[in-house]
Amino acid sequence: MQPHKNMNKKEPKYMTIVDWIQERIERGEFEPGSRLYSENELSEKFNLSRQTVRHAIDVLEQRRLVTRIQGSGTFVSGLKENRETREKTMNIAVISTYVDSYIFPNIIKGIEKILSLKGYMVQIAFTNNRIDRERMIIQNILDKNNIDGLIVEATKSALPNPNIPFYQEVLNRNIPILFFNSYYPALKAPHISLNDKKMAAKATDYLIRCGHKKIAAIFKADDGQGHLRYAGYSEAMLRAGLMINDTNIFWMDTEDVKNFRLEGNRVLSRIGDCSAVFCYNDEIAFHLMEICEQEKIAVPEKLSIISIDNSNLAILSDVLITSIPHPMEGLGKKVAENLLAMIDDPDFDGNYEFETEIIIRDSVRQIGGEMQY
């Protein structure tokens, strides 16, 4: 890269970079969402120190022309007219990983019920938990530019997400974003969810109080909830003075869950001689029940099972599953209410985490005497 030759000596050196980048953004040479040169590249191009370059990026960020995302780089935020106060369109977009199965219909029902009462039209799209589809949906939303707010369930929220700059552009247009179930830590946007860490600790505590000491666990690796629930499980085990054996922790991704029953032998080998297992959710618990039935492993006599969500799957097996409820429709209503508050007041804190109580059924047995408290 050749050094930049047109530096104006009458202004601070960092302003040369600011003016150069802003001019190209306004001319459309740097498109919204595109990545800028790195600090090293700008330092070489302008023959200036990285400290000076960093100062220039600070100014551009204060002007809301660029956005820095830790670990990803600096991205163009968009033109000034995109960031001015918007007139209401009475449209809200909802992006969910899934829509027509498991807990999702009730969540969407809660969202739609509140928004429709307030006169909003709801546009629903689903990603099937695929990054490429999420990108296409967000790009379409940006192109149409006709919503007042965006409700999102994060896609593979435990993994670095290349679509963050597109979400950032939504925010830069003064369109509030509210996540549900999980969120992207790299994006400064609120979320509404179950308190995953605390609820996982509560489920594990219940197994411990029932006398179980060797407790296996199954988690999703590509969703943020899985990591939080692992943290809650670990915290409860350590608090009780119990050993966490990595051999008894089974991590799965979205594709593994779809083919869970094919993983039967591997799952059971990881559970080993544990007397109980904490499952990431009812879907996994239900499939584990099927595997146990196939392998003639009695639940709860041989293996106790507890999970999270209290979905319809928890009551479909011959042995009903003990589970911590997901708020479902209640969560959906809270999401809609908080997003509307964010639209009316940009300073409103939309964050909220639910805590619920265990629904005790037949899948956990008491070992040796009365329950410990």
NORCOR-V960570 format. One record per pair of residues at least 6 apart in sequence whose C-alpha atoms are under 8 Angstrom apart, sorted by sequence separation. I is the first residue (numbers start at 1). J is the second residue. D is the distance in Angstrom with one decimal. If there is no record, write none. Layout:
[[I,J,D] [I,J,D]]
This chain:
[[7,13,7.6] [24,30,5.9] [25,31,6.7] [30,36,7.9] [42,48,7.9] [43,49,5.7] [60,66,5.8] [61,67,5.8] [68,74,4.3] [69,75,7.8] [98,104,6.5] [99,105,5.7] [115,121,7.3] [116,122,7.7] [127,133,5.3] [141,147,7.8] [170,176,7.6] [171,177,7.0] [220,226,4.8] [221,227,6.9] [237,243,6.8] [238,244,7.6] [271,277,7.4] [279,285,5.6] [292,298,6.8] [297,303,7.2] [299,305,7.5] [314,320,5.9] [315,321,6.4] [342,348,5.3] [43,50,5.6] [61,68,7.6] [67,74,5.5] [68,75,6.3] [115,122,7.4] [127,134,5.3] [170,177,7.8] [183,190,7.9] [219,226,5.2] [220,227,7.6] [237,244,6.8] [292,299,7.4] [314,321,4.8] [341,348,6.5] [342,349,7.4] [8,16,6.7] [66,74,6.6] [67,75,5.2] [126,134,7.8] [183,191,6.3] [207,215,7.9] [219,227,7.6] [314,322,7.3] [342,350,6.7] [7,16,6.0] [57,66,7.7] [66,75,5.4] [67,76,6.4] [99,108,7.3] [182,191,6.8] [314,323,7.1] [341,350,7.8] [40,50,6.7] [43,53,6.2] [66,76,4.5] [67,77,6.0] [112,122,6.7] [127,137,8.0] [179,189,7.3] [181,191,7.4] [182,192,7.6] [219,229,7.6] [234,244,7.0] [289,299,7.6] [39,50,6.2] [42,53,6.7] [65,76,6.1] [66,77,4.7] [178,189,6.3] [179,190,6.3] [180,191,5.4] [181,192,6.3] [182,193,6.5] [219,230,6.9] [339,350,6.9] [65,77,5.1] [66,78,7.6] [125,137,7.3] [177,189,6.2] [178,190,5.5] [179,191,4.3] [180,192,4.8] [181,193,4.3] [310,322,7.8] [338,350,5.3] [64,77,6.7] [65,78,6.2] [177,190,7.4] [178,191,5.5] [179,192,6.3] [180,193,5.5] [181,194,6.7] [310,323,5.1] [39,53,6.3] [65,79,7.1] [178,192,7.5] [307,321,7.5] [309,323,6.4] [310,324,5.8] [311,325,7.5] [39,54,7.0] [65,80,7.7] [306,321,6.5] [307,322,6.6] [308,323,5.0] [309,324,5.6] [310,325,4.4] [311,326,7.8] [305,321,7.0] [306,322,5.2] [307,323,4.7] [308,324,4.6] [309,325,4.5] [310,326,6.4] [250,267,7.0] [305,322,7.2] [306,323,5.7] [307,324,6.5] [308,325,6.2] [309,326,4.3] [308,326,7.0] [168,187,7.3] [167,187,7.9] [250,270,6.7] [285,305,7.0] [299,319,7.1] [134,155,7.3] [249,270,6.9] [285,306,7.3] [164,186,7.5] [248,270,4.9] [249,271,7.6] [285,307,6.3] [161,184,7.9] [164,187,6.9] [247,270,5.9] [248,271,5.1] [331,354,8.0] [131,155,6.4] [142,166,8.0] [247,271,7.9] [248,272,7.1] [260,284,7.5] [264,288,7.8] [130,155,6.5] [131,156,7.7] [150,175,7.1] [152,177,7.3] [154,179,6.9] [157,182,6.6] [282,307,5.6] [129,155,5.0] [130,156,7.7] [149,175,5.3] [150,176,6.3] [151,177,5.9] [152,178,6.3] [153,179,5.6] [154,180,7.6] [157,183,6.1] [158,184,7.8] [248,274,7.9] [261,287,6.3] [277,303,7.4] [279,305,7.2] [281,307,5.1] [282,308,5.9] [99,126,6.5] [129,156,6.4] [139,166,7.0] [142,169,8.0] [148,175,5.9] [149,176,5.1] [150,177,4.7] [151,178,5.0] [152,179,4.7] [153,180,5.1] [154,181,7.8] [157,184,5.8] [257,284,7.1] [260,287,6.8] [261,288,7.6] [264,291,5.9] [275,302,6.5] [276,303,5.2] [277,304,6.3] [278,305,6.1] [279,306,6.1] [280,307,6.1] [281,308,4.5] [282,309,6.1] [286,313,6.3] [327,354,7.4] [92,120,6.7] [94,122,7.0] [96,124,7.7] [98,126,5.5] [127,155,7.4] [135,163,5.9] [138,166,6.6] [142,170,6.9] [147,175,7.5] [148,176,7.5] [149,177,6.1] [150,178,6.4] [151,179,5.8] [152,180,6.2] [153,181,6.3] [154,182,5.8] [201,229,7.5] [214,242,7.8] [275,303,5.0] [276,304,4.3] [277,305,5.2] [278,306,5.2] [279,307,4.7] [280,308,6.4] [281,309,6.0] [282,310,6.7] [286,314,6.9] [289,317,7.4] [17,46,7.7] [90,119,7.0] [91,120,5.5] [92,121,6.3] [93,122,5.9] [94,123,6.0] [95,124,6.0] [96,125,6.4] [97,126,5.1] [98,127,6.8] [134,163,7.7] [138,167,7.2] [151,180,7.3] [153,182,6.4] [154,183,5.4] [196,225,6.1] [200,229,5.0] [204,233,5.8] [213,242,6.6] [214,243,7.8] [261,290,7.7] [274,303,7.5] [275,304,6.2] [276,305,5.8] [277,306,6.6] [278,307,5.8] [279,308,7.2] [282,311,6.6] [285,314,8.0] [327,356,7.8] [90,120,4.8] [91,121,4.8] [92,122,5.1] [93,123,4.6] [94,124,4.8] [95,125,5.0] [96,126,4.7] [97,127,4.8] [98,128,5.5] [131,161,7.6] [153,183,7.1] [154,184,6.7] [199,229,7.5] [200,230,7.4] [202,232,7.9] [203,233,7.9] [219,249,7.7] [221,251,5.6] [222,252,7.8] [223,253,8.0] [261,291,6.6] [283,313,6.6] [326,356,7.5] [90,121,6.2] [91,122,6.0] [92,123,6.1] [93,124,6.0] [94,125,6.3] [95,126,5.4] [96,127,6.4] [97,128,4.8] [98,129,7.4] [135,166,7.8] [197,228,4.8] [198,229,7.8] [201,232,4.3] [205,236,6.0] [217,248,6.6] [218,249,5.9] [219,250,6.4] [220,251,5.7] [221,252,5.5] [222,253,5.5] [282,313,6.2] [286,317,7.2] [325,356,6.2] [91,123,7.2] [93,125,7.8] [95,127,7.2] [96,128,7.9] [97,129,4.8] [131,163,7.7] [196,228,5.8] [197,229,4.8] [200,232,4.9] [201,233,4.9] [204,236,6.2] [205,237,7.8] [208,240,7.8] [216,248,4.8] [217,249,5.1] [218,250,4.7] [219,251,5.0] [220,252,4.8] [221,253,5.3] [222,254,7.1] [282,314,6.0] [324,356,6.7] [325,357,7.0] [97,130,7.9] [196,229,5.4] [197,230,7.4] [199,232,7.2] [200,233,5.5] [201,234,7.7] [204,237,7.3] [215,248,7.7] [216,249,5.9] [217,250,6.3] [218,251,5.9] [219,252,6.2] [220,253,5.4] [324,357,6.1] [325,358,6.8] [197,231,6.0] [198,232,5.8] [201,235,6.7] [202,236,7.7] [218,252,7.5] [220,254,7.3] [324,358,4.5] [325,359,7.1] [13,48,7.9] [38,73,7.0] [197,232,4.3] [201,236,5.2] [323,358,5.8] [324,359,5.9] [17,53,7.3] [38,74,7.4] [196,232,7.5] [197,233,7.6] [285,321,7.8] [322,358,7.2] [323,359,5.4] [36,73,7.6] [37,74,7.7] [322,359,5.7] [323,360,6.8] [14,52,5.5] [18,56,5.5] [22,60,7.7] [35,73,6.9] [36,74,5.6] [322,360,4.8] [323,361,7.9] [13,52,7.3] [14,53,6.3] [17,56,6.2] [18,57,7.3] [35,74,5.8] [36,75,5.6] [282,321,8.0] [321,360,7.8] [322,361,4.7] [1,41,7.7] [35,75,4.4] [36,76,6.9] [321,361,5.8] [322,362,6.5] [3,44,6.3] [4,45,5.4] [5,46,7.6] [14,55,6.5] [15,56,6.4] [18,59,7.2] [34,75,5.5] [35,76,6.5] [182,223,7.7] [183,224,7.4] [282,323,7.4] [320,361,5.7] [321,362,6.2] [322,363,5.7] [2,44,7.6] [3,45,4.3] [4,46,4.6] [14,56,5.0] [18,60,6.3] [33,75,5.7] [34,76,5.6] [182,224,6.2] [320,362,5.4] [321,363,5.0] [322,364,6.8] [1,44,6.9] [2,45,5.8] [3,46,5.1] [4,47,7.2] [22,65,7.4] [32,75,7.6] [33,76,5.2] [182,225,6.4] [319,362,5.9] [320,363,6.0] [321,364,8.0] [1,45,5.9] [3,47,5.7] [32,76,4.9] [33,77,6.2] [181,225,7.7] [319,363,6.1] [31,76,6.6] [32,77,5.3] [33,78,7.5] [30,76,6.9] [32,78,4.6] [31,78,7.1] [32,79,7.7] [310,359,7.5] [25,76,7.6] [229,280,7.3] [25,78,7.5] [26,79,6.6] [25,79,7.2] [93,147,6.6] [216,270,7.9] [217,271,7.7] [226,280,6.7] [91,146,6.9] [92,147,5.4] [95,150,7.8] [216,271,5.5] [91,147,4.8] [92,148,5.8] [93,149,6.6] [94,150,6.0] [95,151,6.2] [96,152,6.0] [97,153,6.2] [89,146,6.1] [90,147,7.0] [91,148,5.8] [92,149,5.2] [93,150,5.0] [94,151,4.7] [95,152,4.7] [96,153,4.9] [97,154,7.3] [306,363,6.9] [89,147,5.9] [90,148,6.4] [91,149,7.5] [92,150,5.9] [93,151,6.2] [94,152,5.9] [95,153,6.1] [96,154,7.6] [97,155,6.4] [216,274,6.1] [305,363,5.4] [306,364,6.9] [88,147,7.7] [89,148,6.1] [92,151,7.6] [214,273,7.8] [215,274,5.5] [218,277,7.5] [304,363,5.5] [305,364,5.8] [88,148,6.0] [214,274,4.8] [215,275,6.4] [216,276,6.2] [217,277,5.1] [218,278,6.4] [219,279,6.7] [220,280,6.7] [304,364,4.4] [214,275,6.1] [215,276,4.9] [216,277,4.5] [217,278,4.6] [218,279,5.0] [219,280,4.9] [303,364,7.9] [304,365,6.1] [213,275,7.7] [214,276,6.9] [215,277,5.4] [216,278,6.3] [217,279,5.8] [218,280,5.8] [300,362,7.2] [158,221,7.1] [159,222,6.0] [212,275,6.4] [215,278,7.2] [217,280,7.7] [300,363,5.0] [158,222,4.9] [159,223,7.5] [212,276,6.6] [299,363,6.1] [300,364,5.4] [301,365,6.7] [157,222,6.5] [158,223,4.7] [299,364,7.7] [300,365,5.5] [156,222,5.0] [157,223,4.8] [158,224,4.3] [156,223,4.8] [157,224,5.0] [158,225,8.0] [155,223,7.6] [156,224,7.4] [158,227,7.5] [207,276,7.3] [204,278,6.8] [203,278,7.3] [77,165,7.9] [86,174,7.4] [276,364,7.7] [83,172,5.6] [84,173,7.1] [85,174,7.0] [75,165,6.6] [82,172,7.3] [83,173,4.2] [84,174,7.3] [77,168,7.0] [78,169,6.7] [82,173,5.0] [83,174,5.8] [77,169,5.4] [78,172,7.3] [77,172,6.3] [67,165,8.0] [207,306,8.0] [67,168,7.5] [203,306,6.9] [203,307,7.3] [64,172,7.3] [200,308,7.8] [70,186,7.0] [69,186,6.7] [69,187,8.0] [203,323,7.9] [203,324,7.2] [129,254,7.7] [199,324,7.2] [34,165,7.9] [33,165,5.3] [194,326,6.7] [33,166,5.8] [194,327,7.6] [33,169,6.7] [32,169,7.0] [193,331,7.2] [192,331,7.3] [192,334,7.7] [192,335,6.4] [210,364,8.0] [180,335,7.1] [203,358,7.4] [210,365,7.0] [211,366,6.3] [212,367,6.8] [199,355,6.9] [210,366,4.7] [211,367,4.9] [178,335,7.3] [198,355,7.8] [199,356,7.5] [207,364,7.5] [210,367,5.9] [211,368,6.7] [192,350,7.5] [195,353,5.1] [190,349,7.2] [191,350,6.7] [192,351,5.6] [193,352,6.7] [194,353,5.1] [195,354,5.6] [190,350,5.4] [191,351,5.0] [192,352,4.7] [193,353,4.9] [194,354,4.6] [195,355,5.9] [210,370,7.7] [211,371,7.0] [178,339,6.4] [190,351,4.9] [191,352,6.6] [192,353,5.6] [193,354,6.2] [194,355,6.3] [210,371,5.1] [211,372,7.2] [177,339,7.6] [192,354,7.9] [209,371,5.4] [210,372,6.6] [176,339,7.3] [209,372,4.5] [208,372,7.9] [209,373,6.2] [176,342,6.6] [176,343,6.6] [175,343,7.8] [176,346,7.7] [178,350,7.1] [151,335,7.7] [151,339,7.7] [149,339,7.0] [149,343,6.9] [148,343,7.1] [103,309,7.7] [103,311,6.4] [102,311,6.9] [102,312,7.6] [102,313,8.0] [110,328,7.7] [111,329,7.5] [110,329,4.4] [114,333,6.0] [109,329,6.3] [110,330,6.3] [113,333,7.3] [107,328,4.7] [108,329,7.3] [110,331,7.2] [111,332,4.4] [115,336,6.2] [106,328,5.5] [107,329,4.6] [110,332,4.3] [111,333,5.0] [114,336,6.1] [115,337,8.0] [106,329,4.8] [107,330,7.4] [109,332,7.0] [110,333,4.5] [111,334,7.8] [114,337,7.0] [104,328,7.4] [107,331,6.4] [108,332,6.1] [111,335,6.6] [112,336,7.8] [103,328,6.3] [107,332,4.5] [111,336,5.1] [106,332,7.6] [107,333,7.8] [110,336,7.8]]
